Amino acid sequence: MSTILVFGASGPVGRFLLPLIASRSRVLAVSRTPRIADSAWLCADINDARVAWPDADTVISLGPLDAFAAWLERRGDAGLRRVIALGSMSVESKRDSADADERALAMRLQAAEQQVMRIATERHIAATLFRPTLIYGAGTDRSLAPIARLARRWRILPLPIGASGLRQPVHARDLAKACIAALDTAATYGKIYPLGGGERLPFDALLRRLRDAAGGTVVLLPVPIALLHLFGHSAFGAAALARLREPLIADNAAAQRDFGYTPVAFDAAAVLPE
């Protein structure tokens, strides 16, 4: 039985992935938060070069891609033969951002992708990278979950006027399934896949779905896009506001062709699961 090391296991995708792979492989989940009396969980920091990492022939990275790329560089050739790692569609959507920090993020992500693929080629590791869109489904994301909480708490939701840019939220469970489907699929080796959800909808329509899922009465407050920063949401920076009119979507065709990727339509009720 193979041994799979899972970084970022306590995150939203890890929550759905671990039950799926527990029966098929020996899994060692890694996170910085300790798990009591769980021999299959390693409390460690991927950035800590002093950690004596266990042998594994497969690694699934669900955390920051640049940290994983640095870990892989330090790892050396220790029998690792398969890598699946999550990056982000921000490598594309923020490449030409007006915000210098966002452009720097896109550059870090692209450099990390290139580093992982270079190492994989040099060491004969079969690597597959995913670029997901907005991830939801565990209530811990920093994009949709805060908006849903705002609606539930204050019973009001700002509706940006003219926010017609398409969005394609992807459920964390679908990303977990993608990891499993690609794991032993040779067609995915050495490739990078954009992964979006099963539905594309305008940002303002997405907000209406969140309003409906909040239950009770939630008042939609039409607001000019330029004034959204007044609501104090971290996503309402100038560059992010400009993108509300732009499509941020993924083409799932290659993933569907190579490993049968079939994500579900957006489920607003799952943004804040009970």
C-alpha positions in Angstrom: 0.0 0.0 0.0 1.4 3.4 -1.0 2.0 6.2 1.6 0.5 9.6 0.9 1.6 12.7 2.6 -1.1 15.4 2.7 0.0 19.0 3.4 -2.7 21.5 4.4 -4.9 18.6 5.6 -6.8 20.8 8.0 -8.0 23.1 5.3 -11.3 23.0 3.4 -10.2 20.6 0.7 -8.4 18.3 3.2 -11.6 18.0 5.1 -13.2 16.2 2.2 -10.1 14.5 0.8 -8.9 12.5 3.8 -12.0 10.3 4.1 -11.8 9.5 0.4 -8.2 8.3 0.4 -8.1 6.6 3.9 -9.3 3.3 2.6 -6.9 3.1 -0.4 -3.6 4.2 1.0 -1.6 4.8 4.1 -2.2 8.5 4.8 -0.2 10.9 6.9 -1.9 14.2 7.3 0.2 17.3 8.1 -0.9 20.5 9.7 0.4 23.0 12.2 -2.5 22.3 14.6 -2.0 19.2 16.7 -4.5 16.4 16.6 -4.9 14.5 19.9 -4.4 10.7 19.8 -4.3 10.5 16.0 -1.3 8.5 14.8 -2.2 9.4 11.2 -1.7 13.1 11.8 1.7 14.9 12.0 1.9 18.3 13.7 4.6 20.1 11.7 5.3 23.2 9.7 6.1 22.7 6.0 8.5 25.7 6.3 10.5 24.1 9.1 13.7 22.7 7.5 14.5 20.8 10.8 11.6 18.4 10.5 12.5 14.8 9.7 9.8 14.1 7.2 8.6 10.4 6.8 9.1 8.5 3.6 6.2 8.8 1.1 5.9 7.9 -2.5 3.0 10.4 -3.1 2.4 13.9 -1.8 -0.8 16.0 -2.1 -0.3 19.7 -1.3 -3.4 21.7 -0.4 -1.7 24.7 1.1 0.4 27.6 -0.2 2.1 26.5 -3.4 5.3 28.5 -2.8 5.9 26.9 0.6 5.4 23.4 -1.0 7.8 24.2 -3.9 10.5 25.2 -1.3 9.8 22.0 0.6 10.1 19.9 -2.5 13.4 21.6 -3.4 14.8 20.7 0.1 13.4 17.2 0.0 15.9 15.6 -2.4 15.3 12.3 -4.1 13.7 10.2 -1.4 11.5 7.9 -3.3 8.8 10.4 -4.1 7.1 9.5 -7.4 3.8 11.4 -7.5 2.8 15.0 -6.7 -0.5 16.7 -6.9 -0.6 20.4 -5.7 -3.2 23.2 -5.5 -2.2 26.6 -6.8 -4.7 29.3 -7.7 -6.3 31.0 -10.7 -4.9 34.2 -9.2 -1.8 33.4 -11.3 -3.8 34.6 -14.3 -6.5 36.9 -12.8 -4.0 39.0 -10.9 -1.1 39.0 -13.3 -2.0 42.5 -14.7 -3.6 43.9 -11.6 -3.3 47.6 -10.8 -2.3 46.5 -7.3 1.4 45.8 -6.9 0.8 43.3 -4.1 -1.6 41.3 -6.3 0.9 41.3 -9.2 3.6 40.1 -6.8 1.3 37.3 -5.7 0.7 36.2 -9.3 4.4 36.2 -9.9 5.1 34.1 -6.8 2.4 31.6 -7.8 3.8 31.3 -11.3 7.4 30.9 -10.0 6.2 28.2 -7.6 4.5 26.3 -10.5 7.6 26.5 -12.6 9.7 25.3 -9.6 7.5 22.3 -8.9 7.5 21.3 -12.6 11.3 21.7 -12.9 12.0 19.6 -9.9 9.5 17.0 -11.0 11.2 16.7 -14.4 14.7 16.5 -12.9 13.7 13.8 -10.4 11.3 11.8 -12.6 8.3 12.7 -10.5 4.8 12.7 -12.0 3.4 16.1 -11.1 0.0 17.6 -11.6 -1.0 21.1 -10.6 -4.5 22.5 -10.2 -5.5 26.2 -10.4 -8.9 26.4 -8.7 -11.3 29.4 -8.8 -13.2 30.6 -5.7 -13.2 27.6 -3.2 -16.1 27.2 -0.8 -17.9 24.5 1.1 -16.2 24.5 4.5 -17.1 27.9 5.9 -13.4 28.9 6.2 -12.7 30.7 2.9 -12.0 34.4 2.8 -14.1 35.3 -0.1 -17.7 34.0 0.0 -18.0 32.9 3.7 -17.4 36.4 5.1 -20.1 37.8 2.7 -22.6 35.1 3.8 -21.9 35.8 7.5 -22.5 39.5 6.9 -25.9 38.7 5.4 -26.8 36.4 8.3 -25.7 38.8 11.0 -26.8 42.1 9.8 -29.7 41.0 7.5 -28.4 43.4 4.8 -26.2 42.7 1.9 -24.6 45.3 -0.4 -25.3 44.7 -4.1 -22.6 46.3 -6.3 -24.3 48.1 -9.2 -23.0 46.7 -12.5 -21.1 43.8 -10.9 -21.8 41.5 -13.9 -18.4 39.8 -14.1 -18.8 36.0 -14.2 -17.7 33.9 -11.3 -17.4 30.1 -11.0 -17.2 29.0 -7.4 -15.9 25.5 -6.9 -16.9 23.3 -4.0 -13.9 21.9 -1.9 -15.4 18.4 -2.2 -15.0 18.6 -6.0 -11.4 19.5 -5.7 -10.9 16.6 -3.3 -12.5 14.3 -5.9 -10.2 15.8 -8.6 -7.2 14.9 -6.6 -8.4 11.3 -6.3 -9.4 11.0 -10.0 -6.0 12.4 -11.2 -3.9 10.4 -8.7 -3.4 7.3 -10.9 -4.3 8.9 -14.3 -1.2 9.1 -16.5 -2.9 11.6 -18.8 -2.5 14.2 -16.0 1.2 13.9 -15.5 3.2 17.1 -16.2 0.1 19.2 -16.6 -1.5 22.3 -15.1 -5.4 22.4 -15.0 -7.7 25.3 -14.3 -10.6 24.0 -12.2 -13.8 25.9 -11.7 -17.2 24.9 -10.4 -20.1 23.5 -12.5 -21.8 26.9 -13.0 -20.9 30.3 -14.1 -23.0 33.2 -12.9 -22.6 37.0 -12.6 -21.3 38.3 -9.3 -24.5 40.1 -8.5 -26.5 36.9 -9.2 -24.1 35.0 -6.9 -24.8 37.6 -4.1 -28.6 37.1 -4.6 -28.0 33.3 -4.1 -26.2 34.0 -0.9 -29.1 36.3 0.2 -31.6 33.5 -0.4 -29.5 31.0 1.4 -29.2 33.1 4.5 -32.9 32.5 5.4 -35.3 35.0 6.7 -35.3 38.6 5.4 -32.1 40.0 4.0 -32.3 43.4 2.4 -30.2 43.9 -0.8 -28.7 47.4 -0.8 -27.6 48.6 -4.2 -24.3 50.3 -3.9 -22.0 51.9 -6.5 -18.9 49.6 -6.9 -16.6 52.5 -6.0 -18.2 52.8 -2.5 -18.0 49.1 -1.5 -14.8 49.7 0.5 -17.0 51.5 3.1 -18.3 48.1 4.2 -14.8 47.1 5.4 -14.6 43.7 3.6 -11.0 42.7 2.9 -11.9 41.7 -0.6 -13.1 45.2 -1.5 -9.7 46.7 -2.5 -9.5 48.9 -5.5 -8.2 46.2 -7.8 -10.7 43.7 -6.6 -13.5 46.2 -7.2 -12.4 46.7 -10.7 -12.6 42.9 -11.3 -16.3 42.8 -10.3 -17.0 43.7 -14.0 -14.6 41.1 -15.4 -15.0 37.3 -15.8 -13.0 35.2 -13.5 -13.7 31.7 -14.8 -11.9 28.5 -15.7 -12.2 26.2 -18.7 -12.8 22.7 -17.3 -12.6 21.0 -20.7 -9.1 19.6 -20.3 -9.8 18.3 -16.8 -13.1 16.7 -17.9 -11.3 15.0 -20.9 -8.3 13.7 -18.9 -9.8 12.6 -15.6 -13.6 13.0 -15.8 -13.9 16.2 -13.8 -17.6 17.0 -13.3 -18.1 19.7 -10.6 -21.5 20.5 -9.1 -23.4 23.8 -9.7 -22.9 26.5 -7.1 -24.7 25.7 -3.8 -25.0 28.9 -1.8 -26.3 26.9 1.2 -23.0 25.1 1.4 -20.9 28.3 1.8 -21.6 28.2 5.5 -22.4 24.5 6.2 -24.3 23.7 9.4 
